[in-house]
Amino acid sequence: MAIDFTAQGVTRRGRWFRYDSIGAFVMVIDVVAIVAVSVICGLAYNSFVGHSPDGFTDSLAMGVLFAALFVPLVQLRGLYRPIELLRPLRQISSVLALWAVVAGFLTIIGFALKMGHSISRITALAFVLWGVMLIAGLRFYWHGFMVRALASGAFATRRIAMIGDPAQLDENLLARQLAPFGLTVVARMKLSPATLTDDEAVRAVIADAVAAFRGSHVEEIVIALNGSQLDLAERVVAGMRILPLPIRLMLDSRLGDIVSRPIQRFGNLVSVELHRAPMTLSERGVKRALDVIFASVALFLISPLLAVTALAIRLDSPGPVLFRQTRNGFNNRPFKIFKFRSMHVMEDGTAVRQASRHDSRVTAVGRLIRRLSIDELPQLWNVLRGEMSIVGPRPHALAHDEHFEKLIGDYPYRQHVKPGLTGWAQVNGSRGETPTTDSMVERVRLDIWYVENSSVWLDMRIIARTFTTLLNVKHTY
C-alpha cells in the first residue's frame, strides 16, 4: 500500500500552544486570577481601615484555599476541555453554581471553626463578588479567543498520519475538518479491505507503515475506518504499537456517541449504558432535599410578591386567585398543579387550548404575570408537596399529553423523573407555545436528554441559566 507524504511540505507551526492543551493553560490562569483577586481585596480593605498587618497572608491563604477547591471541581466537571470552553452559557452557569458551592462550604467551615476574626466579612464578600465576575468574564474571553484561533488556524500544528479506507480519507474533507484544531495530515495510507484477506497481507501493510513513519516528522497516527472494520483497526493498532507515537481511532458520530456513555466492566466484558435508569435512591434524596430547601427559601423571600399578585388578580377580574389543573407527574401519576389565574377561563380535562399571542382569554393582569413567569410561582407549593421538582420536564395539560403521545413515540420518557418548574428544554429555547409537532419533538428531545443525564450539578446549572432565560420574554404570552 502506497503512503502519500505529499502534504508534509505545507505544514505550519502556528502558535506555541496546541488545541488539546488550552485547558491546562486556562486552569493555571483561573488559579492565578482567584489568588490575585483575594489578595487585592484584602490589601484594599487593609489600606482603607489602616490595620491588620497579617491581612496579606490571610487573603493569600483564602485565595489559595478557594482555588484549591474550585479549580478541581471545575476540572472534575470536564469544563476545561476545549469543546466546553466553546460553550460560554454552559461555562457561566457551571461557574456560578460551583462558585456558590465553594463559597457556601467555606462559609460553613469558617462559622463552625469560629474563624471569622481572621478575614473581615467585607473582604470575603468583595472577593466572592469580584472573583466570580472575573472568572465569568474570563469565560467569555476564552470563548472569543478559541473562536478566533480556530477561524485563523492559530493553534500549533500537530502532524498526523491517517490510515484508513479510501472512503474515509477524502483529502479535501479531512483537511478542512482537522485544520482548525491544529491537525495537519502529513501522510495518508489507504487500506482496501478487499486486498487484506489474510494475516500475511496485514502484516506486510503494517511493516510498510512502521518503516515509513519511523524517523519521520509524524507526531500521531489516526486510524479512520468504519464501524464494520473494527477488527482490522485492532490488528493495525497491535502491529503499530512498536512506534513511540500515540494512536487514535477516529469514530463516526454514531459510534462516538456510544463510547462517550458510561461503561461498566464485568471481567473481560464491557457494557455501555445506552439508556439511563431513573435516579438512584441517594440521588433522589439529595435532589429532594435541595427542592425542599430551595422552595421554602423562595416562598419566604417572594411572599410579598405573591400577596401583591393575588390582590391584583382579585381586583382585575372575577374568579379565584389560584387556578388548579390536572397534570401527569412522575410515572404518569396525576396531580393538581397550582398557578395564578391569568385567564377568564379555567380549562381542564380533555379540551385545553394552549395560550397564543394576543389570546383574548388572557386578562390584563394575566398578560403581565405570564410575560414575567410570575403565574408559575405557586408551583413552589407543588414542589414542597413532592409532586414536582425545581428542575425537570415541564408538565403539560392532560389533553396535550394524550395528543402528543400518539404522535411522538418517546413522549412518555419525560415522566421518568418528576416534572419541574424549569428544565433543560426551557433554558435551551424551547419555552412557551408548541404550535407544531416538530416544536414538541424538539422539546421532548431536550427533556429526554435531561432524563438521561440528570444530576445535582446539572440542576444547579439549569437554575442558574433560568434567571437569564426569564429575561427573554418574546416566547411568553
Secondary structure, DSSP 8 states (H G I E B T S, - for coil): --EE-GGGGG----SSS-GGGHHHHHHHHHHHHHHHHHHHHHHHHHHHHT--TTHHHHHHHHHHHHHHHHHHHHHHTTTTSHHHHT-HHHHHHHHHHHHHHHHHHHHHHHHHTT-TTTS-HHHHHHHHHHHHHHHHHHHHHHHHHHHHHHHHT-S--EEEEEEE-TTT--HHHHHHHHGGGTEEEEEEEE--GGG--SHHHHHHHHHHHHHHHTTSS--EEEEE--GGGHHHHHHHHHHHTTSSS-EEEE--HHHHHHHTS-EEEETTEEEE-SS--S--HHHHHHHHHHHHHHHHHHHHHTHHHHHHHHHHHHHHSSS-SEEEEEEE-GGG-EEEEEEE--BS----SS------TT-TTB-HHHHHHHHTTGGGTTHHHHHHTTS-EEES----BHHHHHHHHHH-TTGGGGGGS--EEE-HHHHTT--S---SHHHHHHHHHHHHHHHHH--HHHHHHHHHHHHHHTT--TT--
